[in-house]
Amino acid sequence: MTTRTMLFIILLAFAVTLAIVVGNRLSDASMSIVLGVAAGVAVGIPTSVVAAMMMTRQMAAALPPEYGMQAHSGNGNGSKVQPARRPAPAPVERRQREVEREVATSGRQFTVVGGASAPLLEEDLHGSGGYH
């Protein structure tokens, strides 16, 4: 027997012994709660795995081809699958210019509240706002 098999047998024997000792000390109601939790976990794990597999398949199908996997011919031995390159994000300056152009052509008037044209009060200059 290998070390791994021996370790598995020892851990299994420990778990069975522990279950018997705890089972003899628990009431019937407590034992039913423990069994319900164990059954819930046993059912929940495979269900979660199946749900995760289905979600990833649906998400992969919904993505455009440039975000997924693309197959191309390799060196004549079949096709290789390599991840497609994602398009580079627009630089901040270019996006800012686009937004400014959209605002300028929209015909809307924007007023900046408290901008440079707002008058300053005397107490604002001297900081007499009550916080010294």
N, C-alpha and C positions, 0 to 999 in steps of 0.2 A: 504494500500500500504506500501511496505517496503521502507526503506531508499535508498536501492540500486536502486529500480525502480524509485523513485522520482528523484534521482540524474541523472539517465539516461534520463528521460524526460526533465529535466532542461537543460542538456548539448545538447540534440537534438534540443530543441527550440532555444538555443543560436546559434548553428551551422547553423540552417535554417535561422534565422534572419541575421546573419553575411553574409551568402551566398547571400541573397536578397539585402542587402545594397551594398555589393561589386559588385554584378552583375549589379545593376542599374548605378553604377559609371564607369564601365569599357566599353571600346569600343568593337565593335563586334570582331575585330581581337584579342584583348587581351583576351576576353572571350573564343574564340576558342582555344587559346594557353593554357589557364587554363584547359579547358575540355580535351584537348589532353594529358596534363601531368597527369591529374587525371585518364584518361582511361589507359594510359601507366602503371601507378603504379598499378591500379586495375588488369591489365592483368599480370604484371610482378611478383607479389607476388605469386599467385598460380603456375605459371610456374616454378619459382625458387624452390618452395617446391617439386613439382613433379620431377624436375631434381635432387635435392638433394636426394630424396628417391631412384631414379633409380641408382644414383652413389653409394650410400651406399650398395645397393643390389649387384651391380656388383663387388664392392671391396670385400664384404664378400664372394662372390662365388669364387673369384680369390685367396683368401688366403688359405694356406695349413691348414689342420684340426687342427694342434697344436696351431694356432693363433686364431681360431674361437671358437664357442661354441660347447661343446660336451655334449651329453645326456648320462646319466647313470642311472641305476635303483636306486631308493631310498629305502624307508622302506616298499616297497610292495604296496604303494598307487599309483604307476605310475612312471613316470620318472621325474627326476629333471634336470634342465639345469643349469650348472655351467660353468663359464669361464675356459678355459684350461690354464694351466701354460705355460708361454713362456720360451723357453730355455734360460739359463743364458748366457750372453755374455762371450766370452773367455777373461781371464785375460790378461792384457797388456803384462806381461812378456812372457806368452806363445805365444802370437801373434808375439812378437818381435823375439823370437827364431825361429818361423816358417818362418818369413821373412828373417832372417839371413841365415837359411838353404836353402831357395829358391835362394838367391843371391849367396851363395857359390856353389850351384850345377848348376847354370845357365851357368857358364863359361864366364860370361861377366866381363870385367875389368872396374872398376870405379876409377876415379881420382878425389880427393877432391881438388878443386881449392882454393888456399890460406890456405892450411892446415899447419900442423906443419913443413913441409919441406920447406915452402916458406921462402926466405931470408928476413930479416927485414932490412929496410933502416934506416939510421941514423936519418932522420927527424921524422920517426915514433916513435923512442925511446924518442925523446925530445919534441915531440908534436908541431913542427913548421909547422903545416899544415895551418896556417893563422887564426886559431881560438884561441884566447888567452883569 
